Amino acid sequence: MTEPWNQIAERRIGALETHCAVEEVHRLSVEARLAAIEDTLKWLVRLIVGAFVTTLMGIAFSGMFIVGT
């Protein structure tokens, strides 16, 4: 015989709840990793801009911008 419809529905609902719980954990993990990547990228940009500004200051203070020499 076949299972009654309420047992089938209960089994399917249980599987759906399990699937949703797994997806929620996966989503939270992805969010945490993306936040870490964003923080790393922010500091990388700051490092590059700082190096660029330091280079320009070094050039300016070395006297290369003195006109008329």
mmCIF file as Biopython writes it, N, C-alpha, C and O atoms, coordinates in Angstrom:
data_model
#
loop_
_atom_site.group_PDB
_atom_site.id
_atom_site.type_symbol
_atom_site.label_atom_id
_atom_site.label_alt_id
_atom_site.label_comp_id
_atom_site.label_asym_id
_atom_site.label_entity_id
_atom_site.label_seq_id
_atom_site.pdbx_PDB_ins_code
_atom_site.Cartn_x
_atom_site.Cartn_y
_atom_site.Cartn_z
_atom_site.occupancy
_atom_site.B_iso_or_equiv
_atom_site.auth_seq_id
_atom_site.auth_asym_id
_atom_site.pdbx_PDB_model_num
ATOM 1   N N  . MET A ? 1  ? 0.818  -1.186 0.000   1.0 0.0 1  A 1 
ATOM 2   C CA . MET A ? 1  ? 0.000  0.000  0.000   1.0 0.0 1  A 1 
ATOM 3   C C  . MET A ? 1  ? 0.862  1.251  0.000   1.0 0.0 1  A 1 
ATOM 4   O O  . MET A ? 1  ? 2.060  1.212  0.280   1.0 0.0 1  A 1 
ATOM 5   N N  . THR A ? 2  ? 0.239  2.313  -0.310  1.0 0.0 2  A 1 
ATOM 6   C CA . THR A ? 2  ? 0.943  3.592  -0.288  1.0 0.0 2  A 1 
ATOM 7   C C  . THR A ? 2  ? 0.752  4.262  1.066   1.0 0.0 2  A 1 
ATOM 8   O O  . THR A ? 2  ? -0.163 3.945  1.826   1.0 0.0 2  A 1 
ATOM 9   N N  . GLU A ? 3  ? 1.648  5.197  1.333   1.0 0.0 3  A 1 
ATOM 10  C CA . GLU A ? 3  ? 1.568  5.944  2.587   1.0 0.0 3  A 1 
ATOM 11  C C  . GLU A ? 3  ? 0.383  6.901  2.537   1.0 0.0 3  A 1 
ATOM 12  O O  . GLU A ? 3  ? 0.018  7.380  1.463   1.0 0.0 3  A 1 
ATOM 13  N N  . PRO A ? 4  ? -0.205 7.176  3.663   1.0 0.0 4  A 1 
ATOM 14  C CA . PRO A ? 4  ? -1.260 8.187  3.699   1.0 0.0 4  A 1 
ATOM 15  C C  . PRO A ? 4  ? -0.695 9.562  3.349   1.0 0.0 4  A 1 
ATOM 16  O O  . PRO A ? 4  ? 0.485  9.832  3.572   1.0 0.0 4  A 1 
ATOM 17  N N  . TRP A ? 5  ? -1.534 10.412 2.809   1.0 0.0 5  A 1 
ATOM 18  C CA . TRP A ? 5  ? -1.064 11.721 2.336   1.0 0.0 5  A 1 
ATOM 19  C C  . TRP A ? 5  ? -0.475 12.574 3.454   1.0 0.0 5  A 1 
ATOM 20  O O  . TRP A ? 5  ? 0.431  13.367 3.199   1.0 0.0 5  A 1 
ATOM 21  N N  . ASN A ? 6  ? -0.963 12.433 4.682   1.0 0.0 6  A 1 
ATOM 22  C CA . ASN A ? 6  ? -0.427 13.250 5.768   1.0 0.0 6  A 1 
ATOM 23  C C  . ASN A ? 6  ? 1.006  12.847 6.138   1.0 0.0 6  A 1 
ATOM 24  O O  . ASN A ? 6  ? 1.792  13.701 6.546   1.0 0.0 6  A 1 
ATOM 25  N N  . GLN A ? 7  ? 1.358  11.570 6.004   1.0 0.0 7  A 1 
ATOM 26  C CA . GLN A ? 7  ? 2.732  11.151 6.272   1.0 0.0 7  A 1 
ATOM 27  C C  . GLN A ? 7  ? 3.665  11.648 5.169   1.0 0.0 7  A 1 
ATOM 28  O O  . GLN A ? 7  ? 4.791  12.071 5.429   1.0 0.0 7  A 1 
ATOM 29  N N  . ILE A ? 8  ? 3.170  11.588 3.937   1.0 0.0 8  A 1 
ATOM 30  C CA . ILE A ? 8  ? 3.969  12.096 2.816   1.0 0.0 8  A 1 
ATOM 31  C C  . ILE A ? 8  ? 4.201  13.589 2.985   1.0 0.0 8  A 1 
ATOM 32  O O  . ILE A ? 8  ? 5.323  14.070 2.821   1.0 0.0 8  A 1 
ATOM 33  N N  . ALA A ? 9  ? 3.148  14.319 3.311   1.0 0.0 9  A 1 
ATOM 34  C CA . ALA A ? 9  ? 3.267  15.769 3.491   1.0 0.0 9  A 1 
ATOM 35  C C  . ALA A ? 9  ? 4.201  16.095 4.653   1.0 0.0 9  A 1 
ATOM 36  O O  . ALA A ? 9  ? 5.005  17.021 4.555   1.0 0.0 9  A 1 
ATOM 37  N N  . GLU A ? 10 ? 4.106  15.353 5.739   1.0 0.0 10 A 1 
ATOM 38  C CA . GLU A ? 10 ? 4.967  15.591 6.898   1.0 0.0 10 A 1 
ATOM 39  C C  . GLU A ? 10 ? 6.430  15.342 6.553   1.0 0.0 10 A 1 
ATOM 40  O O  . GLU A ? 10 ? 7.305  16.105 6.963   1.0 0.0 10 A 1 
ATOM 41  N N  . ARG A ? 11 ? 6.697  14.288 5.807   1.0 0.0 11 A 1 
ATOM 42  C CA . ARG A ? 11 ? 8.069  13.987 5.398   1.0 0.0 11 A 1 
ATOM 43  C C  . ARG A ? 11 ? 8.617  15.080 4.478   1.0 0.0 11 A 1 
ATOM 44  O O  . ARG A ? 11 ? 9.767  15.498 4.615   1.0 0.0 11 A 1 
ATOM 45  N N  . ARG A ? 12 ? 7.788  15.535 3.545   1.0 0.0 12 A 1 
ATOM 46  C CA . ARG A ? 12 ? 8.226  16.586 2.624   1.0 0.0 12 A 1 
ATOM 47  C C  . ARG A ? 12 ? 8.448  17.902 3.350   1.0 0.0 12 A 1 
ATOM 48  O O  . ARG A ? 12 ? 9.394  18.622 3.031   1.0 0.0 12 A 1 
ATOM 49  N N  . ILE A ? 13 ? 7.604  18.236 4.314   1.0 0.0 13 A 1 
ATOM 50  C CA . ILE A ? 13 ? 7.773  19.468 5.084   1.0 0.0 13 A 1 
ATOM 51  C C  . ILE A ? 13 ? 9.044  19.394 5.915   1.0 0.0 13 A 1 
ATOM 52  O O  . ILE A ? 13 ? 9.771  20.381 6.024   1.0 0.0 13 A 1 
ATOM 53  N N  . GLY A ? 14 ? 9.319  18.239 6.500   1.0 0.0 14 A 1 
ATOM 54  C CA . GLY A ? 14 ? 10.558 18.056 7.259   1.0 0.0 14 A 1 
ATOM 55  C C  . GLY A ? 14 ? 11.784 18.241 6.386   1.0 0.0 14 A 1 
ATOM 56  O O  . GLY A ? 14 ? 12.752 18.882 6.793   1.0 0.0 14 A 1 
ATOM 57  N N  . ALA A ? 15 ? 11.743 17.675 5.180   1.0 0.0 15 A 1 
ATOM 58  C CA . ALA A ? 15 ? 12.868 17.829 4.251   1.0 0.0 15 A 1 
ATOM 59  C C  . ALA A ? 15 ? 13.031 19.289 3.852   1.0 0.0 15 A 1 
ATOM 60  O O  . ALA A ? 15 ? 14.155 19.779 3.737   1.0 0.0 15 A 1 
ATOM 61  N N  . LEU A ? 16 ? 11.932 19.980 3.644   1.0 0.0 16 A 1 
ATOM 62  C CA . LEU A ? 16 ? 11.979 21.390 3.276   1.0 0.0 16 A 1 
ATOM 63  C C  . LEU A ? 16 ? 12.554 22.237 4.412   1.0 0.0 16 A 1 
ATOM 64  O O  . LEU A ? 16 ? 13.359 23.135 4.166   1.0 0.0 16 A 1 
ATOM 65  N N  . GLU A ? 17 ? 12.151 21.963 5.639   1.0 0.0 17 A 1 
ATOM 66  C CA . GLU A ? 17 ? 12.691 22.695 6.793   1.0 0.0 17 A 1 
ATOM 67  C C  . GLU A ? 17 ? 14.190 22.455 6.931   1.0 0.0 17 A 1 
ATOM 68  O O  . GLU A ? 17 ? 14.941 23.385 7.225   1.0 0.0 17 A 1 
ATOM 69  N N  . THR A ? 18 ? 14.624 21.232 6.726   1.0 0.0 18 A 1 
ATOM 70  C CA . THR A ? 18 ? 16.053 20.922 6.799   1.0 0.0 18 A 1 
ATOM 71  C C  . THR A ? 18 ? 16.816 21.675 5.719   1.0 0.0 18 A 1 
ATOM 72  O O  . THR A ? 18 ? 17.882 22.234 5.976   1.0 0.0 18 A 1 
ATOM 73  N N  . HIS A ? 19 ? 16.267 21.686 4.516   1.0 0.0 19 A 1 
ATOM 74  C CA . HIS A ? 19 ? 16.902 22.384 3.399   1.0 0.0 19 A 1 
ATOM 75  C C  . HIS A ? 19 ? 17.007 23.880 3.696   1.0 0.0 19 A 1 
ATOM 76  O O  . HIS A ? 19 ? 18.045 24.488 3.433   1.0 0.0 19 A 1 
ATOM 77  N N  . CYS A ? 20 ? 15.960 24.470 4.232   1.0 0.0 20 A 1 
ATOM 78  C CA . CYS A ? 20 ? 15.973 25.901 4.558   1.0 0.0 20 A 1 
ATOM 79  C C  . CYS A ? 20 ? 17.001 26.209 5.637   1.0 0.0 20 A 1 
ATOM 80  O O  . CYS A ? 20 ? 17.679 27.234 5.572   1.0 0.0 20 A 1 
ATOM 81  N N  . ALA A ? 21 ? 17.122 25.336 6.623   1.0 0.0 21 A 1 
ATOM 82  C CA . ALA A ? 21 ? 18.107 25.549 7.692   1.0 0.0 21 A 1 
ATOM 83  C C  . ALA A ? 21 ? 19.525 25.492 7.140   1.0 0.0 21 A 1 
ATOM 84  O O  . ALA A ? 21 ? 20.376 26.295 7.524   1.0 0.0 21 A 1 
ATOM 85  N N  . VAL A ? 22 ? 19.780 24.553 6.245   1.0 0.0 22 A 1 
ATOM 86  C CA . VAL A ? 22 ? 21.111 24.434 5.639   1.0 0.0 22 A 1 
ATOM 87  C C  . VAL A ? 22 ? 21.412 25.671 4.800   1.0 0.0 22 A 1 
ATOM 88  O O  . VAL A ? 22 ? 22.524 26.197 4.849   1.0 0.0 22 A 1 
ATOM 89  N N  . GLU A ? 23 ? 20.443 26.133 4.041   1.0 0.0 23 A 1 
ATOM 90  C CA . GLU A ? 23 ? 20.633 27.330 3.212   1.0 0.0 23 A 1 
ATOM 91  C C  . GLU A ? 23 ? 20.890 28.566 4.066   1.0 0.0 23 A 1 
ATOM 92  O O  . GLU A ? 23 ? 21.685 29.424 3.683   1.0 0.0 23 A 1 
ATOM 93  N N  . GLU A ? 24 ? 20.240 28.669 5.200   1.0 0.0 24 A 1 
ATOM 94  C CA . GLU A ? 24 ? 20.448 29.808 6.106   1.0 0.0 24 A 1 
ATOM 95  C C  . GLU A ? 24 ? 21.875 29.819 6.633   1.0 0.0 24 A 1 
ATOM 96  O O  . GLU A ? 24 ? 22.516 30.869 6.676   1.0 0.0 24 A 1 
ATOM 97  N N  . VAL A ? 25 ? 22.373 28.658 7.034   1.0 0.0 25 A 1 
ATOM 98  C CA . VAL A ? 25 ? 23.748 28.568 7.531   1.0 0.0 25 A 1 
ATOM 99  C C  . VAL A ? 25 ? 24.728 28.918 6.417   1.0 0.0 25 A 1 
ATOM 100 O O  . VAL A ? 25 ? 25.713 29.618 6.651   1.0 0.0 25 A 1 
ATOM 101 N N  . HIS A ? 26 ? 24.461 28.435 5.216   1.0 0.0 26 A 1 
ATOM 102 C CA . HIS A ? 26 ? 25.325 28.746 4.074   1.0 0.0 26 A 1 
ATOM 103 C C  . HIS A ? 26 ? 25.315 30.242 3.780   1.0 0.0 26 A 1 
ATOM 104 O O  . HIS A ? 26 ? 26.366 30.827 3.521   1.0 0.0 26 A 1 
ATOM 105 N N  . ARG A ? 27 ? 24.150 30.863 3.818   1.0 0.0 27 A 1 
ATOM 106 C CA . ARG A ? 27 ? 24.029 32.299 3.541   1.0 0.0 27 A 1 
ATOM 107 C C  . ARG A ? 27 ? 24.807 33.106 4.579   1.0 0.0 27 A 1 
ATOM 108 O O  . ARG A ? 27 ? 25.499 34.062 4.227   1.0 0.0 27 A 1 
ATOM 109 N N  . LEU A ? 28 ? 24.702 32.732 5.848   1.0 0.0 28 A 1 
ATOM 110 C CA . LEU A ? 28 ? 25.439 33.438 6.893   1.0 0.0 28 A 1 
ATOM 111 C C  . LEU A ? 28 ? 26.948 33.300 6.699   1.0 0.0 28 A 1 
ATOM 112 O O  . LEU A ? 28 ? 27.702 34.244 6.935   1.0 0.0 28 A 1 
ATOM 113 N N  . SER A ? 29 ? 27.378 32.120 6.270   1.0 0.0 29 A 1 
ATOM 114 C CA . SER A ? 29 ? 28.800 31.894 6.017   1.0 0.0 29 A 1 
ATOM 115 C C  . SER A ? 29 ? 29.289 32.767 4.867   1.0 0.0 29 A 1 
ATOM 116 O O  . SER A ? 29 ? 30.365 33.360 4.946   1.0 0.0 29 A 1 
ATOM 117 N N  . VAL A ? 30 ? 28.503 32.843 3.808   1.0 0.0 30 A 1 
ATOM 118 C CA . VAL A ? 30 ? 28.879 33.662 2.650   1.0 0.0 30 A 1 
ATOM 119 C C  . VAL A ? 30 ? 28.917 35.138 3.034   1.0 0.0 30 A 1 
ATOM 120 O O  . VAL A ? 30 ? 29.812 35.865 2.602   1.0 0.0 30 A 1 
ATOM 121 N N  . GLU A ? 31 ? 27.958 35.587 3.838   1.0 0.0 31 A 1 
ATOM 122 C CA . GLU A ? 31 ? 27.950 36.980 4.279   1.0 0.0 31 A 1 
ATOM 123 C C  . GLU A ? 31 ? 29.205 37.312 5.077   1.0 0.0 31 A 1 
ATOM 124 O O  . GLU A ? 31 ? 29.796 38.377 4.898   1.0 0.0 31 A 1 
ATOM 125 N N  . ALA A ? 32 ? 29.608 36.407 5.950   1.0 0.0 32 A 1 
ATOM 126 C CA . ALA A ? 32 ? 30.807 36.636 6.766   1.0 0.0 32 A 1 
ATOM 127 C C  . ALA A ? 32 ? 32.050 36.704 5.890   1.0 0.0 32 A 1 
ATOM 128 O O  . ALA A ? 32 ? 32.917 37.551 6.102   1.0 0.0 32 A 1 
ATOM 129 N N  . ARG A ? 33 ? 32.137 35.819 4.913   1.0 0.0 33 A 1 
ATOM 130 C CA . ARG A ? 33 ? 33.302 35.837 4.028   1.0 0.0 33 A 1 
ATOM 131 C C  . ARG A ? 33 ? 33.331 37.088 3.171   1.0 0.0 33 A 1 
ATOM 132 O O  . ARG A ? 33 ? 34.401 37.654 2.950   1.0 0.0 33 A 1 
ATOM 133 N N  . LEU A ? 34 ? 32.176 37.534 2.681   1.0 0.0 34 A 1 
ATOM 134 C CA . LEU A ? 34 ? 32.125 38.763 1.886   1.0 0.0 34 A 1 
ATOM 135 C C  . LEU A ? 34 ? 32.521 39.976 2.720   1.0 0.0 34 A 1 
ATOM 136 O O  . LEU A ? 34 ? 33.209 40.869 2.228   1.0 0.0 34 A 1 
ATOM 137 N N  . ALA A ? 35 ? 32.098 40.011 3.957   1.0 0.0 35 A 1 
ATOM 138 C CA . ALA A ? 35 ? 32.476 41.120 4.830   1.0 0.0 35 A 1 
ATOM 139 C C  . ALA A ? 35 ? 33.990 41.144 5.033   1.0 0.0 35 A 1 
ATOM 140 O O  . ALA A ? 35 ? 34.600 42.213 5.041   1.0 0.0 35 A 1 
ATOM 141 N N  . ALA A ? 36 ? 34.588 39.981 5.194   1.0 0.0 36 A 1 
ATOM 142 C CA . ALA A ? 36 ? 36.044 39.906 5.352   1.0 0.0 36 A 1 
ATOM 143 C C  . ALA A ? 36 ? 36.757 40.373 4.085   1.0 0.0 36 A 1 
ATOM 144 O O  . ALA A ? 36 ? 37.773 41.063 4.161   1.0 0.0 36 A 1 
ATOM 145 N N  . ILE A ? 37 ? 36.231 40.002 2.932   1.0 0.0 37 A 1 
ATOM 146 C CA . ILE A ? 37 ? 36.822 40.430 1.660   1.0 0.0 37 A 1 
ATOM 147 C C  . ILE A ? 37 ? 36.702 41.939 1.506   1.0 0.0 37 A 1 
ATOM 148 O O  . ILE A ? 37 ? 37.646 42.593 1.062   1.0 0.0 37 A 1 
ATOM 149 N N  . GLU A ? 38 ? 35.558 42.495 1.866   1.0 0.0 38 A 1 
ATOM 150 C CA . GLU A ? 38 ? 35.367 43.945 1.775   1.0 0.0 38 A 1 
ATOM 151 C C  . GLU A ? 38 ? 36.344 44.683 2.687   1.0 0.0 38 A 1 
ATOM 152 O O  . GLU A ? 38 ? 36.914 45.698 2.287   1.0 0.0 38 A 1 
ATOM 153 N N  . ASP A ? 39 ? 36.542 44.187 3.901   1.0 0.0 39 A 1 
ATOM 154 C CA . ASP A ? 39 ? 37.487 44.819 4.813   1.0 0.0 39 A 1 
ATOM 155 C C  . ASP A ? 39 ? 38.908 44.761 4.270   1.0 0.0 39 A 1 
ATOM 156 O O  . ASP A ? 39 ? 39.650 45.740 4.356   1.0 0.0 39 A 1 
ATOM 157 N N  . THR A ? 40 ? 39.283 43.632 3.721   1.0 0.0 40 A 1 
ATOM 158 C CA . THR A ? 40 ? 40.617 43.490 3.144   1.0 0.0 40 A 1 
ATOM 159 C C  . THR A ? 40 ? 40.799 44.435 1.967   1.0 0.0 40 A 1 
ATOM 160 O O  . THR A ? 40 ? 41.848 45.067 1.833   1.0 0.0 40 A 1 
ATOM 161 N N  . LEU A ? 41 ? 39.796 44.537 1.120   1.0 0.0 41 A 1 
ATOM 162 C CA . LEU A ? 41 ? 39.871 45.427 -0.033  1.0 0.0 41 A 1 
ATOM 163 C C  . LEU A ? 41 ? 39.977 46.881 0.407   1.0 0.0 41 A 1 
ATOM 164 O O  . LEU A ? 41 ? 40.714 47.661 -0.195  1.0 0.0 41 A 1 
ATOM 165 N N  . LYS A ? 42 ? 39.245 47.247 1.453   1.0 0.0 42 A 1 
ATOM 166 C CA . LYS A ? 42 ? 39.299 48.616 1.972   1.0 0.0 42 A 1 
ATOM 167 C C  . LYS A ? 42 ? 40.721 48.952 2.407   1.0 0.0 42 A 1 
ATOM 168 O O  . LYS A ? 42 ? 41.231 50.025 2.086   1.0 0.0 42 A 1 
ATOM 169 N N  . TRP A ? 43 ? 41.362 48.042 3.136   1.0 0.0 43 A 1 
ATOM 170 C CA . TRP A ? 43 ? 42.718 48.317 3.599   1.0 0.0 43 A 1 
ATOM 171 C C  . TRP A ? 43 ? 43.731 48.268 2.466   1.0 0.0 43 A 1 
ATOM 172 O O  . TRP A ? 43 ? 44.737 48.976 2.512   1.0 0.0 43 A 1 
ATOM 173 N N  . LEU A ? 44 ? 43.491 47.460 1.465   1.0 0.0 44 A 1 
ATOM 174 C CA . LEU A ? 44 ? 44.383 47.423 0.308   1.0 0.0 44 A 1 
ATOM 175 C C  . LEU A ? 44 ? 44.333 48.743 -0.447  1.0 0.0 44 A 1 
ATOM 176 O O  . LEU A ? 44 ? 45.369 49.260 -0.865  1.0 0.0 44 A 1 
ATOM 177 N N  . VAL A ? 45 ? 43.144 49.289 -0.623  1.0 0.0 45 A 1 
ATOM 178 C CA . VAL A ? 45 ? 43.002 50.583 -1.291  1.0 0.0 45 A 1 
ATOM 179 C C  . VAL A ? 45 ? 43.687 51.672 -0.478  1.0 0.0 45 A 1 
ATOM 180 O O  . VAL A ? 45 ? 44.365 52.533 -1.039  1.0 0.0 45 A 1 
ATOM 181 N N  . ARG A ? 46 ? 43.515 51.641 0.829   1.0 0.0 46 A 1 
ATOM 182 C CA . ARG A ? 46 ? 44.179 52.623 1.684   1.0 0.0 46 A 1 
ATOM 183 C C  . ARG A ? 46 ? 45.694 52.524 1.566   1.0 0.0 46 A 1 
ATOM 184 O O  . ARG A ? 46 ? 46.387 53.542 1.540   1.0 0.0 46 A 1 
ATOM 185 N N  . LEU A ? 47 ? 46.202 51.308 1.494   1.0 0.0 47 A 1 
ATOM 186 C CA . LEU A ? 47 ? 47.645 51.108 1.360   1.0 0.0 47 A 1 
ATOM 187 C C  . LEU A ? 47 ? 48.153 51.672 0.042   1.0 0.0 47 A 1 
ATOM 188 O O  . LEU A ? 47 ? 49.190 52.334 0.013   1.0 0.0 47 A 1 
ATOM 189 N N  . ILE A ? 48 ? 47.443 51.422 -1.041  1.0 0.0 48 A 1 
ATOM 190 C CA . ILE A ? 48 ? 47.863 51.910 -2.358  1.0 0.0 48 A 1 
ATOM 191 C C  . ILE A ? 48 ? 47.806 53.432 -2.417  1.0 0.0 48 A 1 
ATOM 192 O O  . ILE A ? 48 ? 48.733 54.066 -2.920  1.0 0.0 48 A 1 
ATOM 193 N N  . VAL A ? 49 ? 46.735 54.020 -1.910  1.0 0.0 49 A 1 
ATOM 194 C CA . VAL A ? 49 ? 46.617 55.483 -1.902  1.0 0.0 49 A 1 
ATOM 195 C C  . VAL A ? 49 ? 47.709 56.094 -1.025  1.0 0.0 49 A 1 
ATOM 196 O O  . VAL A ? 49 ? 48.293 57.114 -1.389  1.0 0.0 49 A 1 
ATOM 197 N N  . GLY A ? 50 ? 47.985 55.488 0.110   1.0 0.0 50 A 1 
ATOM 198 C CA . GLY A ? 50 ? 49.048 55.983 0.980   1.0 0.0 50 A 1 
ATOM 199 C C  . GLY A ? 50 ? 50.410 55.926 0.310   1.0 0.0 50 A 1 
ATOM 200 O O  . GLY A ? 50 ? 51.211 56.851 0.447   1.0 0.0 50 A 1 
ATOM 201 N N  . ALA A ? 51 ? 50.677 54.849 -0.413  1.0 0.0 51 A 1 
ATOM 202 C CA . ALA A ? 51 ? 51.948 54.735 -1.128  1.0 0.0 51 A 1 
ATOM 203 C C  . ALA A ? 51 ? 52.048 55.793 -2.220  1.0 0.0 51 A 1 
ATOM 204 O O  . ALA A ? 51 ? 53.116 56.365 -2.436  1.0 0.0 51 A 1 
ATOM 205 N N  . PHE A ? 52 ? 50.944 56.052 -2.905  1.0 0.0 52 A 1 
ATOM 206 C CA . PHE A ? 52 ? 50.930 57.063 -3.960  1.0 0.0 52 A 1 
ATOM 207 C C  . PHE A ? 52 ? 51.184 58.460 -3.377  1.0 0.0 52 A 1 
ATOM 208 O O  . PHE A ? 52 ? 51.978 59.227 -3.922  1.0 0.0 52 A 1 
ATOM 209 N N  . VAL A ? 53 ? 50.513 58.783 -2.281  1.0 0.0 53 A 1 
ATOM 210 C CA . VAL A ? 53 ? 50.700 60.089 -1.645  1.0 0.0 53 A 1 
ATOM 211 C C  . VAL A ? 53 ? 52.129 60.226 -1.127  1.0 0.0 53 A 1 
ATOM 212 O O  . VAL A ? 53 ? 52.740 61.285 -1.269  1.0 0.0 53 A 1 
ATOM 213 N N  . THR A ? 54 ? 52.657 59.178 -0.536  1.0 0.0 54 A 1 
ATOM 214 C CA . THR A ? 54 ? 54.029 59.215 -0.037  1.0 0.0 54 A 1 
ATOM 215 C C  . THR A ? 54 ? 55.022 59.421 -1.173  1.0 0.0 54 A 1 
ATOM 216 O O  . THR A ? 54 ? 55.998 60.155 -1.019  1.0 0.0 54 A 1 
ATOM 217 N N  . THR A ? 55 ? 54.783 58.783 -2.300  1.0 0.0 55 A 1 
ATOM 218 C CA . THR A ? 55 ? 55.648 58.962 -3.466  1.0 0.0 55 A 1 
ATOM 219 C C  . THR A ? 55 ? 55.612 60.399 -3.955  1.0 0.0 55 A 1 
ATOM 220 O O  . THR A ? 55 ? 56.654 60.988 -4.242  1.0 0.0 55 A 1 
ATOM 221 N N  . LEU A ? 56 ? 54.407 60.970 -4.051  1.0 0.0 56 A 1 
ATOM 222 C CA . LEU A ? 56 ? 54.294 62.356 -4.494  1.0 0.0 56 A 1 
ATOM 223 C C  . LEU A ? 56 ? 54.981 63.318 -3.517  1.0 0.0 56 A 1 
ATOM 224 O O  . LEU A ? 56 ? 55.624 64.281 -3.935  1.0 0.0 56 A 1 
ATOM 225 N N  . MET A ? 57 ? 54.839 63.053 -2.233  1.0 0.0 57 A 1 
ATOM 226 C CA . MET A ? 57 ? 55.511 63.906 -1.248  1.0 0.0 57 A 1 
ATOM 227 C C  . MET A ? 57 ? 57.023 63.767 -1.355  1.0 0.0 57 A 1 
ATOM 228 O O  . MET A ? 57 ? 57.744 64.755 -1.217  1.0 0.0 57 A 1 
ATOM 229 N N  . GLY A ? 58 ? 57.504 62.576 -1.595  1.0 0.0 58 A 1 
ATOM 230 C CA . GLY A ? 58 ? 58.943 62.368 -1.757  1.0 0.0 58 A 1 
ATOM 231 C C  . GLY A ? 58 ? 59.486 63.098 -2.969  1.0 0.0 58 A 1 
ATOM 232 O O  . GLY A ? 58 ? 60.570 63.678 -2.920  1.0 0.0 58 A 1 
ATOM 233 N N  . ILE A ? 59 ? 58.735 63.068 -4.052  1.0 0.0 59 A 1 
ATOM 234 C CA . ILE A ? 59 ? 59.152 63.783 -5.254  1.0 0.0 59 A 1 
ATOM 235 C C  . ILE A ? 59 ? 59.139 65.283 -5.002  1.0 0.0 59 A 1 
ATOM 236 O O  . ILE A ? 59 ? 60.064 65.988 -5.405  1.0 0.0 59 A 1 
ATOM 237 N N  . ALA A ? 60 ? 58.104 65.772 -4.344  1.0 0.0 60 A 1 
ATOM 238 C CA . ALA A ? 60 ? 57.987 67.209 -4.083  1.0 0.0 60 A 1 
ATOM 239 C C  . ALA A ? 60 ? 59.114 67.689 -3.176  1.0 0.0 60 A 1 
ATOM 240 O O  . ALA A ? 60 ? 59.683 68.755 -3.413  1.0 0.0 60 A 1 
ATOM 241 N N  . PHE A ? 61 ? 59.441 66.923 -2.148  1.0 0.0 61 A 1 
ATOM 242 C CA . PHE A ? 61 ? 60.475 67.349 -1.219  1.0 0.0 61 A 1 
ATOM 243 C C  . PHE A ? 61 ? 61.884 67.125 -1.741  1.0 0.0 61 A 1 
ATOM 244 O O  . PHE A ? 61 ? 62.841 67.660 -1.183  1.0 0.0 61 A 1 
ATOM 245 N N  . SER A ? 62 ? 62.025 66.345 -2.801  1.0 0.0 62 A 1 
ATOM 246 C CA . SER A ? 62 ? 63.373 66.139 -3.342  1.0 0.0 62 A 1 
ATOM 247 C C  . SER A ? 62 ? 63.790 67.271 -4.243  1.0 0.0 62 A 1 
ATOM 248 O O  . SER A ? 62 ? 64.950 67.326 -4.651  1.0 0.0 62 A 1 
ATOM 249 N N  . GLY A ? 63 ? 62.896 68.175 -4.569  1.0 0.0 63 A 1 
ATOM 250 C CA . GLY A ? 63 ? 63.236 69.354 -5.359  1.0 0.0 63 A 1 
ATOM 251 C C  . GLY A ? 63 ? 63.012 69.191 -6.847  1.0 0.0 63 A 1 
ATOM 252 O O  . GLY A ? 63 ? 63.486 70.017 -7.628  1.0 0.0 63 A 1 
ATOM 253 N N  . MET A ? 64 ? 62.309 68.161 -7.262  1.0 0.0 64 A 1 
ATOM 254 C CA . MET A ? 64 ? 62.091 67.961 -8.685  1.0 0.0 64 A 1 
ATOM 255 C C  . MET A ? 64 ? 61.057 68.929 -9.254  1.0 0.0 64 A 1 
ATOM 256 O O  . MET A ? 64 ? 60.957 69.075 -10.472 1.0 0.0 64 A 1 
ATOM 257 N N  . PHE A ? 65 ? 60.293 69.586 -8.398  1.0 0.0 65 A 1 
ATOM 258 C CA . PHE A ? 65 ? 59.297 70.520 -8.877  1.0 0.0 65 A 1 
ATOM 259 C C  . PHE A ? 65 ? 59.803 71.968 -8.871  1.0 0.0 65 A 1 
ATOM 260 O O  . PHE A ? 65 ? 59.027 72.889 -9.128  1.0 0.0 65 A 1 
ATOM 261 N N  . ILE A ? 66 ? 61.066 72.175 -8.587  1.0 0.0 66 A 1 
ATOM 262 C CA . ILE A ? 66 ? 61.619 73.523 -8.579  1.0 0.0 66 A 1 
ATOM 263 C C  . ILE A ? 66 ? 61.758 73.975 -10.031 1.0 0.0 66 A 1 
ATOM 264 O O  . ILE A ? 66 ? 62.441 73.332 -10.828 1.0 0.0 66 A 1 
ATOM 265 N N  . VAL A ? 67 ? 61.109 75.078 -10.360 1.0 0.0 67 A 1 
ATOM 266 C CA . VAL A ? 67 ? 61.119 75.583 -11.738 1.0 0.0 67 A 1 
ATOM 267 C C  . VAL A ? 67 ? 62.247 76.595 -11.865 1.0 0.0 67 A 1 
ATOM 268 O O  . VAL A ? 67 ? 62.491 77.399 -10.964 1.0 0.0 67 A 1 
ATOM 269 N N  . GLY A ? 68 ? 62.925 76.538 -12.999 1.0 0.0 68 A 1 
ATOM 270 C CA . GLY A ? 68 ? 63.949 77.524 -13.305 1.0 0.0 68 A 1 
ATOM 271 C C  . GLY A ? 68 ? 65.344 77.135 -12.852 1.0 0.0 68 A 1 
ATOM 272 O O  . GLY A ? 68 ? 66.176 78.015 -12.628 1.0 0.0 68 A 1 
ATOM 273 N N  . THR A ? 69 ? 65.629 75.844 -12.710 1.0 0.0 69 A 1 
ATOM 274 C CA . THR A ? 69 ? 66.977 75.463 -12.292 1.0 0.0 69 A 1 
ATOM 275 C C  . THR A ? 69 ? 67.841 75.123 -13.453 1.0 0.0 69 A 1 
ATOM 276 O O  . THR A ? 69 ? 69.009 74.780 -13.273 1.0 0.0 69 A 1 
#
